[in-house]
Amino acid sequence: MPPKNKGKSKDSGGDSKGDSKSKLKPATSINVRHILCEKHSKKEEALEKLRNGAKFDEVAREMSEDKARQGGSLGWKVRGSLLADFEKVAYDLEPSTTGSPKIGEVKTSEGYHIIMVEGRK
């Protein structure tokens, strides 16, 4: 016997009030990049470069203060493998390209992160 709600999520009641912000399908993993800055001022400087058209991976190589030197790439990350605050922001982002990234920001115990997602599955 086929499952009852085939292709529908549990909480898809008739009216979709409140969820107009996010039309993304739930993902179990994301291909994520980030720029990590210890200081707020450095994060703002990185954001300014992105706003002025610099590519995300180039800004990450130049300004990120972590070990992810491959243009900020963290690769494919499954749910639960990232810091909770970082993950919440990252999973809410739409996939985009390094040339025109859709970015999110979050502060964690590690510092200030600028996040973009390249893929979801």
Long-range contacts (C-beta under 8 A, 24 or more apart in sequence): 22-92, 24-92, 24-94, 24-120, 25-120, 27-79, 27-91, 27-120, 27-121, 28-78, 28-79, 28-121, 29-76, 29-77, 29-78, 29-79, 29-120, 29-121, 30-76, 30-77, 30-90, 30-91, 30-117, 30-119, 30-120, 30-121, 31-73, 31-75, 31-76, 31-77, 31-95, 31-117, 31-118, 31-119, 31-120, 32-73, 32-74, 32-75, 32-77, 32-82, 32-90, 32-115, 32-116, 32-117, 32-118, 33-57, 33-60, 33-68, 33-71, 33-72, 33-73, 33-74, 33-98, 33-115, 33-116, 33-117, 33-118, 34-60, 34-64, 34-66, 34-68, 34-72, 34-74, 34-86, 34-113, 34-114, 34-115, 34-116, 35-59, 35-60, 35-63, 35-64, 35-72, 35-113, 35-114, 36-64, 36-65, 36-66, 36-68, 36-110, 36-111, 36-112, 36-113, 37-63, 37-64, 37-65, 37-111, 37-112, 37-113, 37-114, 38-65, 38-111, 38-112, 39-111, 39-112, 40-112, 42-112, 43-105, 43-111, 43-112, 43-114, 46-114, 47-103, 47-105, 47-114, 50-101, 50-103, 50-114, 55-98, 55-99, 56-98, 56-99, 56-101, 56-103, 56-116, 57-98, 58-98, 65-111, 66-110, 71-98, 76-119, 76-121, 83-108, 83-109, 83-110, 86-113, 86-115, 89-113, 89-115, 90-115, 90-117, 93-117, 95-119, 95-120
